Amino acid sequence: KRNDWNQYRIRCQADHIQIWVNGIKTTDLKDSMDTEGFIAIQHHGEQGQIYRFRNLKLLEL
């Protein structure tokens, strides 16, 4: 949503990854390459764009 907040829900359990954007499931896959590691936030946007994050929560499954 331009000029509004998007809501993301990301669930990673073992090699199963699921992602919802604004309540719509957009990703549901298994990826066994990296089942352990770091949590990071990354954007691939255009130069000069501003990205903001709020209400980040982590829940151990």
PyMOL Python script that loads the backbone (N, CA, C, O; Angstrom):
from pymol import cmd

cmd.read_pdbstr("""\
ATOM      1  N   LYS A   1       0.850  -1.175   0.000  1.00  0.00           N
ATOM      2  CA  LYS A   1       0.000   0.000   0.000  1.00  0.00           C
ATOM      3  C   LYS A   1       0.891   1.230   0.000  1.00  0.00           C
ATOM      4  O   LYS A   1       1.647   1.446   0.947  1.00  0.00           O
ATOM      5  N   ARG A   2       0.813   2.015  -1.019  1.00  0.00           N
ATOM      6  CA  ARG A   2       1.608   3.238  -1.081  1.00  0.00           C
ATOM      7  C   ARG A   2       1.073   4.240  -0.054  1.00  0.00           C
ATOM      8  O   ARG A   2      -0.136   4.420   0.087  1.00  0.00           O
ATOM      9  N   ASN A   3       1.990   4.880   0.653  1.00  0.00           N
ATOM     10  CA  ASN A   3       1.660   5.873   1.681  1.00  0.00           C
ATOM     11  C   ASN A   3       0.817   5.305   2.820  1.00  0.00           C
ATOM     12  O   ASN A   3       0.050   6.030   3.454  1.00  0.00           O
ATOM     13  N   ASP A   4       0.961   4.013   3.073  1.00  0.00           N
ATOM     14  CA  ASP A   4       0.254   3.366   4.171  1.00  0.00           C
ATOM     15  C   ASP A   4       1.132   2.219   4.665  1.00  0.00           C
ATOM     16  O   ASP A   4       2.157   1.922   4.052  1.00  0.00           O
ATOM     17  N   TRP A   5       0.751   1.582   5.743  1.00  0.00           N
ATOM     18  CA  TRP A   5       1.516   0.466   6.285  1.00  0.00           C
ATOM     19  C   TRP A   5       1.045  -0.844   5.673  1.00  0.00           C
ATOM     20  O   TRP A   5      -0.154  -1.067   5.503  1.00  0.00           O
ATOM     21  N   ASN A   6       1.988  -1.700   5.347  1.00  0.00           N
ATOM     22  CA  ASN A   6       1.686  -3.075   4.953  1.00  0.00           C
ATOM     23  C   ASN A   6       1.914  -3.965   6.162  1.00  0.00           C
ATOM     24  O   ASN A   6       2.769  -3.677   6.999  1.00  0.00           O
ATOM     25  N   GLN A   7       1.160  -5.029   6.255  1.00  0.00           N
ATOM     26  CA  GLN A   7       1.324  -5.976   7.349  1.00  0.00           C
ATOM     27  C   GLN A   7       1.897  -7.275   6.789  1.00  0.00           C
ATOM     28  O   GLN A   7       1.337  -7.871   5.868  1.00  0.00           O
ATOM     29  N   TYR A   8       3.012  -7.698   7.356  1.00  0.00           N
ATOM     30  CA  TYR A   8       3.660  -8.944   6.956  1.00  0.00           C
ATOM     31  C   TYR A   8       3.618  -9.921   8.116  1.00  0.00           C
ATOM     32  O   TYR A   8       3.835  -9.545   9.268  1.00  0.00           O
ATOM     33  N   ARG A   9       3.341 -11.162   7.807  1.00  0.00           N
ATOM     34  CA  ARG A   9       3.471 -12.253   8.781  1.00  0.00           C
ATOM     35  C   ARG A   9       4.381 -13.279   8.127  1.00  0.00           C
ATOM     36  O   ARG A   9       4.109 -13.754   7.024  1.00  0.00           O
ATOM     37  N   ILE A  10       5.454 -13.614   8.811  1.00  0.00           N
ATOM     38  CA  ILE A  10       6.430 -14.564   8.273  1.00  0.00           C
ATOM     39  C   ILE A  10       6.565 -15.702   9.273  1.00  0.00           C
ATOM     40  O   ILE A  10       6.856 -15.478  10.448  1.00  0.00           O
ATOM     41  N   ARG A  11       6.353 -16.918   8.801  1.00  0.00           N
ATOM     42  CA  ARG A  11       6.470 -18.094   9.663  1.00  0.00           C
ATOM     43  C   ARG A  11       7.523 -19.014   9.072  1.00  0.00           C
ATOM     44  O   ARG A  11       7.406 -19.462   7.932  1.00  0.00           O
ATOM     45  N   CYS A  12       8.549 -19.287   9.856  1.00  0.00           N
ATOM     46  CA  CYS A  12       9.613 -20.206   9.451  1.00  0.00           C
ATOM     47  C   CYS A  12       9.726 -21.280  10.513  1.00  0.00           C
ATOM     48  O   CYS A  12      10.078 -20.998  11.658  1.00  0.00           O
ATOM     49  N   GLN A  13       9.431 -22.498  10.136  1.00  0.00           N
ATOM     50  CA  GLN A  13       9.532 -23.618  11.061  1.00  0.00           C
ATOM     51  C   GLN A  13      10.276 -24.732  10.347  1.00  0.00           C
ATOM     52  O   GLN A  13       9.775 -25.329   9.394  1.00  0.00           O
ATOM     53  N   ALA A  14      11.497 -25.001  10.834  1.00  0.00           N
ATOM     54  CA  ALA A  14      12.405 -25.940  10.167  1.00  0.00           C
ATOM     55  C   ALA A  14      12.621 -25.447   8.738  1.00  0.00           C
ATOM     56  O   ALA A  14      13.084 -24.323   8.547  1.00  0.00           O
ATOM     57  N   ASP A  15      12.296 -26.257   7.732  1.00  0.00           N
ATOM     58  CA  ASP A  15      12.526 -25.832   6.346  1.00  0.00           C
ATOM     59  C   ASP A  15      11.262 -25.283   5.673  1.00  0.00           C
ATOM     60  O   ASP A  15      11.266 -25.032   4.467  1.00  0.00           O
ATOM     61  N   HIS A  16      10.184 -25.094   6.442  1.00  0.00           N
ATOM     62  CA  HIS A  16       8.908 -24.620   5.889  1.00  0.00           C
ATOM     63  C   HIS A  16       8.782 -23.115   6.107  1.00  0.00           C
ATOM     64  O   HIS A  16       8.823 -22.646   7.244  1.00  0.00           O
ATOM     65  N   ILE A  17       8.630 -22.361   5.022  1.00  0.00           N
ATOM     66  CA  ILE A  17       8.533 -20.903   5.068  1.00  0.00           C
ATOM     67  C   ILE A  17       7.181 -20.484   4.508  1.00  0.00           C
ATOM     68  O   ILE A  17       6.794 -20.894   3.414  1.00  0.00           O
ATOM     69  N   GLN A  18       6.467 -19.662   5.273  1.00  0.00           N
ATOM     70  CA  GLN A  18       5.188 -19.120   4.820  1.00  0.00           C
ATOM     71  C   GLN A  18       5.203 -17.611   5.049  1.00  0.00           C
ATOM     72  O   GLN A  18       5.688 -17.132   6.074  1.00  0.00           O
ATOM     73  N   ILE A  19       4.661 -16.865   4.073  1.00  0.00           N
ATOM     74  CA  ILE A  19       4.609 -15.409   4.182  1.00  0.00           C
ATOM     75  C   ILE A  19       3.218 -14.937   3.781  1.00  0.00           C
ATOM     76  O   ILE A  19       2.672 -15.371   2.766  1.00  0.00           O
ATOM     77  N   TRP A  20       2.650 -14.041   4.591  1.00  0.00           N
ATOM     78  CA  TRP A  20       1.387 -13.386   4.290  1.00  0.00           C
ATOM     79  C   TRP A  20       1.646 -11.890   4.185  1.00  0.00           C
ATOM     80  O   TRP A  20       2.377 -11.331   5.002  1.00  0.00           O
ATOM     81  N   VAL A  21       1.059 -11.237   3.193  1.00  0.00           N
ATOM     82  CA  VAL A  21       1.130  -9.785   3.040  1.00  0.00           C
ATOM     83  C   VAL A  21      -0.301  -9.259   3.090  1.00  0.00           C
ATOM     84  O   VAL A  21      -1.134  -9.609   2.254  1.00  0.00           O
ATOM     85  N   ASN A  22      -0.569  -8.426   4.071  1.00  0.00           N
ATOM     86  CA  ASN A  22      -1.910  -7.875   4.275  1.00  0.00           C
ATOM     87  C   ASN A  22      -2.974  -8.975   4.318  1.00  0.00           C
ATOM     88  O   ASN A  22      -4.058  -8.833   3.752  1.00  0.00           O
ATOM     89  N   GLY A  23      -2.639 -10.078   5.004  1.00  0.00           N
ATOM     90  CA  GLY A  23      -3.580 -11.170   5.210  1.00  0.00           C
ATOM     91  C   GLY A  23      -3.682 -12.168   4.070  1.00  0.00           C
ATOM     92  O   GLY A  23      -4.440 -13.132   4.172  1.00  0.00           O
ATOM     93  N   ILE A  24      -2.941 -11.966   2.989  1.00  0.00           N
ATOM     94  CA  ILE A  24      -2.990 -12.869   1.833  1.00  0.00           C
ATOM     95  C   ILE A  24      -1.702 -13.680   1.780  1.00  0.00           C
ATOM     96  O   ILE A  24      -0.609 -13.114   1.739  1.00  0.00           O
ATOM     97  N   LYS A  25      -1.831 -15.013   1.779  1.00  0.00           N
ATOM     98  CA  LYS A  25      -0.641 -15.859   1.722  1.00  0.00           C
ATOM     99  C   LYS A  25       0.019 -15.700   0.353  1.00  0.00           C
ATOM    100  O   LYS A  25      -0.603 -15.948  -0.680  1.00  0.00           O
ATOM    101  N   THR A  26       1.277 -15.285   0.359  1.00  0.00           N
ATOM    102  CA  THR A  26       2.009 -15.060  -0.888  1.00  0.00           C
ATOM    103  C   THR A  26       3.112 -16.081  -1.106  1.00  0.00           C
ATOM    104  O   THR A  26       3.594 -16.246  -2.226  1.00  0.00           O
ATOM    105  N   THR A  27       3.517 -16.768  -0.038  1.00  0.00           N
ATOM    106  CA  THR A  27       4.615 -17.729  -0.137  1.00  0.00           C
ATOM    107  C   THR A  27       4.320 -18.918   0.759  1.00  0.00           C
ATOM    108  O   THR A  27       3.871 -18.756   1.894  1.00  0.00           O
ATOM    109  N   ASP A  28       4.574 -20.114   0.243  1.00  0.00           N
ATOM    110  CA  ASP A  28       4.446 -21.344   1.023  1.00  0.00           C
ATOM    111  C   ASP A  28       5.383 -22.359   0.384  1.00  0.00           C
ATOM    112  O   ASP A  28       5.038 -22.997  -0.611  1.00  0.00           O
ATOM    113  N   LEU A  29       6.569 -22.503   0.963  1.00  0.00           N
ATOM    114  CA  LEU A  29       7.571 -23.359   0.330  1.00  0.00           C
ATOM    115  C   LEU A  29       8.454 -24.025   1.364  1.00  0.00           C
ATOM    116  O   LEU A  29       8.445 -23.671   2.543  1.00  0.00           O
ATOM    117  N   LYS A  30       9.213 -24.994   0.897  1.00  0.00           N
ATOM    118  CA  LYS A  30      10.228 -25.657   1.719  1.00  0.00           C
ATOM    119  C   LYS A  30      11.588 -25.330   1.134  1.00  0.00           C
ATOM    120  O   LYS A  30      11.804 -25.448  -0.072  1.00  0.00           O
ATOM    121  N   ASP A  31      12.508 -24.917   2.005  1.00  0.00           N
ATOM    122  CA  ASP A  31      13.858 -24.548   1.584  1.00  0.00           C
ATOM    123  C   ASP A  31      14.819 -25.048   2.652  1.00  0.00           C
ATOM    124  O   ASP A  31      14.893 -24.481   3.742  1.00  0.00           O
ATOM    125  N   SER A  32      15.547 -26.099   2.345  1.00  0.00           N
ATOM    126  CA  SER A  32      16.440 -26.708   3.334  1.00  0.00           C
ATOM    127  C   SER A  32      17.865 -26.169   3.256  1.00  0.00           C
ATOM    128  O   SER A  32      18.747 -26.680   3.945  1.00  0.00           O
ATOM    129  N   MET A  33      18.113 -25.142   2.426  1.00  0.00           N
ATOM    130  CA  MET A  33      19.478 -24.612   2.302  1.00  0.00           C
ATOM    131  C   MET A  33      19.996 -24.044   3.622  1.00  0.00           C
ATOM    132  O   MET A  33      21.098 -24.386   4.050  1.00  0.00           O
ATOM    133  N   ASP A  34      19.221 -23.187   4.267  1.00  0.00           N
ATOM    134  CA  ASP A  34      19.674 -22.508   5.482  1.00  0.00           C
ATOM    135  C   ASP A  34      18.600 -22.611   6.552  1.00  0.00           C
ATOM    136  O   ASP A  34      17.745 -21.730   6.651  1.00  0.00           O
ATOM    137  N   THR A  35      18.626 -23.663   7.350  1.00  0.00           N
ATOM    138  CA  THR A  35      17.620 -23.814   8.399  1.00  0.00           C
ATOM    139  C   THR A  35      18.040 -23.142   9.701  1.00  0.00           C
ATOM    140  O   THR A  35      17.256 -23.087  10.648  1.00  0.00           O
ATOM    141  N   GLU A  36      19.262 -22.633   9.757  1.00  0.00           N
ATOM    142  CA  GLU A  36      19.738 -21.888  10.925  1.00  0.00           C
ATOM    143  C   GLU A  36      20.465 -20.650  10.437  1.00  0.00           C
ATOM    144  O   GLU A  36      20.988 -20.617   9.323  1.00  0.00           O
ATOM    145  N   GLY A  37      20.493 -19.626  11.289  1.00  0.00           N
ATOM    146  CA  GLY A  37      21.242 -18.430  10.912  1.00  0.00           C
ATOM    147  C   GLY A  37      20.701 -17.201  11.603  1.00  0.00           C
ATOM    148  O   GLY A  37      20.145 -17.275  12.699  1.00  0.00           O
ATOM    149  N   PHE A  38      20.869 -16.079  10.951  1.00  0.00           N
ATOM    150  CA  PHE A  38      20.508 -14.786  11.507  1.00  0.00           C
ATOM    151  C   PHE A  38      19.172 -14.314  10.938  1.00  0.00           C
ATOM    152  O   PHE A  38      18.727 -14.767   9.884  1.00  0.00           O
ATOM    153  N   ILE A  39      18.553 -13.400  11.663  1.00  0.00           N
ATOM    154  CA  ILE A  39      17.348 -12.733  11.183  1.00  0.00           C
ATOM    155  C   ILE A  39      17.773 -11.348  10.726  1.00  0.00           C
ATOM    156  O   ILE A  39      18.468 -10.639  11.454  1.00  0.00           O
ATOM    157  N   ALA A  40      17.363 -10.959   9.534  1.00  0.00           N
ATOM    158  CA  ALA A  40      17.744  -9.652   8.993  1.00  0.00           C
ATOM    159  C   ALA A  40      16.565  -9.041   8.250  1.00  0.00           C
ATOM    160  O   ALA A  40      15.661  -9.747   7.801  1.00  0.00           O
ATOM    161  N   ILE A  41      16.589  -7.730   8.130  1.00  0.00           N
ATOM    162  CA  ILE A  41      15.594  -7.006   7.347  1.00  0.00           C
ATOM    163  C   ILE A  41      16.339  -6.344   6.202  1.00  0.00           C
ATOM    164  O   ILE A  41      17.340  -5.659   6.411  1.00  0.00           O
ATOM    165  N   GLN A  42      15.845  -6.553   4.998  1.00  0.00           N
ATOM    166  CA  GLN A  42      16.540  -6.059   3.816  1.00  0.00           C
ATOM    167  C   GLN A  42      15.520  -5.515   2.828  1.00  0.00           C
ATOM    168  O   GLN A  42      14.409  -6.034   2.719  1.00  0.00           O
ATOM    169  N   HIS A  43      15.902  -4.476   2.115  1.00  0.00           N
ATOM    170  CA  HIS A  43      15.034  -3.986   1.039  1.00  0.00           C
ATOM    171  C   HIS A  43      15.845  -3.890  -0.245  1.00  0.00           C
ATOM    172  O   HIS A  43      17.063  -3.714  -0.212  1.00  0.00           O
ATOM    173  N   HIS A  44      15.168  -4.005  -1.355  1.00  0.00           N
ATOM    174  CA  HIS A  44      15.796  -3.917  -2.670  1.00  0.00           C
ATOM    175  C   HIS A  44      15.158  -2.766  -3.444  1.00  0.00           C
ATOM    176  O   HIS A  44      14.913  -2.874  -4.646  1.00  0.00           O
ATOM    177  N   GLY A  45      14.898  -1.687  -2.756  1.00  0.00           N
ATOM    178  CA  GLY A  45      14.174  -0.570  -3.363  1.00  0.00           C
ATOM    179  C   GLY A  45      15.066   0.385  -4.129  1.00  0.00           C
ATOM    180  O   GLY A  45      16.282   0.220  -4.221  1.00  0.00           O
ATOM    181  N   GLU A  46      14.414   1.374  -4.663  1.00  0.00           N
ATOM    182  CA  GLU A  46      15.107   2.385  -5.440  1.00  0.00           C
ATOM    183  C   GLU A  46      15.881   3.319  -4.519  1.00  0.00           C
ATOM    184  O   GLU A  46      15.515   3.523  -3.361  1.00  0.00           O
ATOM    185  N   GLN A  47      16.944   3.875  -5.053  1.00  0.00           N
ATOM    186  CA  GLN A  47      17.739   4.831  -4.291  1.00  0.00           C
ATOM    187  C   GLN A  47      16.874   6.047  -3.969  1.00  0.00           C
ATOM    188  O   GLN A  47      16.105   6.514  -4.810  1.00  0.00           O
ATOM    189  N   GLY A  48      17.004   6.549  -2.758  1.00  0.00           N
ATOM    190  CA  GLY A  48      16.242   7.710  -2.336  1.00  0.00           C
ATOM    191  C   GLY A  48      14.906   7.384  -1.690  1.00  0.00           C
ATOM    192  O   GLY A  48      14.239   8.286  -1.182  1.00  0.00           O
ATOM    193  N   GLN A  49      14.500   6.132  -1.695  1.00  0.00           N
ATOM    194  CA  GLN A  49      13.247   5.728  -1.062  1.00  0.00           C
ATOM    195  C   GLN A  49      13.457   5.587   0.445  1.00  0.00           C
ATOM    196  O   GLN A  49      14.564   5.296   0.899  1.00  0.00           O
ATOM    197  N   ILE A  50      12.412   5.790   1.199  1.00  0.00           N
ATOM    198  CA  ILE A  50      12.460   5.642   2.650  1.00  0.00           C
ATOM    199  C   ILE A  50      11.654   4.405   3.030  1.00  0.00           C
ATOM    200  O   ILE A  50      10.524   4.225   2.575  1.00  0.00           O
ATOM    201  N   TYR A  51      12.240   3.562   3.860  1.00  0.00           N
ATOM    202  CA  TYR A  51      11.573   2.350   4.341  1.00  0.00           C
ATOM    203  C   TYR A  51      11.495   2.426   5.850  1.00  0.00           C
ATOM    204  O   TYR A  51      12.495   2.696   6.515  1.00  0.00           O
ATOM    205  N   ARG A  52      10.324   2.193   6.391  1.00  0.00           N
ATOM    206  CA  ARG A  52      10.119   2.248   7.833  1.00  0.00           C
ATOM    207  C   ARG A  52       9.508   0.933   8.295  1.00  0.00           C
ATOM    208  O   ARG A  52       8.749   0.289   7.572  1.00  0.00           O
ATOM    209  N   PHE A  53       9.857   0.556   9.511  1.00  0.00           N
ATOM    210  CA  PHE A  53       9.334  -0.665  10.114  1.00  0.00           C
ATOM    211  C   PHE A  53       8.795  -0.305  11.487  1.00  0.00           C
ATOM    212  O   PHE A  53       9.353   0.546  12.180  1.00  0.00           O
ATOM    213  N   ARG A  54       7.713  -0.956  11.873  1.00  0.00           N
ATOM    214  CA  ARG A  54       7.167  -0.731  13.216  1.00  0.00           C
ATOM    215  C   ARG A  54       6.557  -2.029  13.728  1.00  0.00           C
ATOM    216  O   ARG A  54       6.175  -2.908  12.956  1.00  0.00           O
ATOM    217  N   ASN A  55       6.477  -2.123  15.031  1.00  0.00           N
ATOM    218  CA  ASN A  55       5.847  -3.270  15.695  1.00  0.00           C
ATOM    219  C   ASN A  55       6.444  -4.605  15.270  1.00  0.00           C
ATOM    220  O   ASN A  55       5.709  -5.553  14.993  1.00  0.00           O
ATOM    221  N   LEU A  56       7.763  -4.686  15.216  1.00  0.00           N
ATOM    222  CA  LEU A  56       8.419  -5.950  14.890  1.00  0.00           C
ATOM    223  C   LEU A  56       8.349  -6.862  16.106  1.00  0.00           C
ATOM    224  O   LEU A  56       8.701  -6.457  17.214  1.00  0.00           O
ATOM    225  N   LYS A  57       7.896  -8.090  15.898  1.00  0.00           N
ATOM    226  CA  LYS A  57       7.776  -9.051  16.995  1.00  0.00           C
ATOM    227  C   LYS A  57       8.323 -10.388  16.537  1.00  0.00           C
ATOM    228  O   LYS A  57       8.109 -10.799  15.397  1.00  0.00           O
ATOM    229  N   LEU A  58       9.028 -11.061  17.426  1.00  0.00           N
ATOM    230  CA  LEU A  58       9.532 -12.407  17.166  1.00  0.00           C
ATOM    231  C   LEU A  58       8.917 -13.348  18.186  1.00  0.00           C
ATOM    232  O   LEU A  58       8.847 -13.039  19.376  1.00  0.00           O
ATOM    233  N   LEU A  59       8.475 -14.497  17.705  1.00  0.00           N
ATOM    234  CA  LEU A  59       7.891 -15.505  18.575  1.00  0.00           C
ATOM    235  C   LEU A  59       8.556 -16.830  18.259  1.00  0.00           C
ATOM    236  O   LEU A  59       8.507 -17.304  17.124  1.00  0.00           O
ATOM    237  N   GLU A  60       9.177 -17.422  19.262  1.00  0.00           N
ATOM    238  CA  GLU A  60       9.806 -18.719  19.056  1.00  0.00           C
ATOM    239  C   GLU A  60       8.728 -19.794  18.975  1.00  0.00           C
ATOM    240  O   GLU A  60       7.861 -19.879  19.846  1.00  0.00           O
ATOM    241  N   LEU A  61       8.785 -20.612  17.926  1.00  0.00           N
ATOM    242  CA  LEU A  61       7.781 -21.666  17.728  1.00  0.00           C
ATOM    243  C   LEU A  61       8.179 -22.939  18.437  1.00  0.00           C
ATOM    244  O   LEU A  61       7.452 -23.931  18.379  1.00  0.00           O
TER     245      LEU A  61
END
""", "prot")
cmd.dss("prot")
cmd.show_as("cartoon", "prot")
cmd.util.cbc("prot")
cmd.orient("prot")
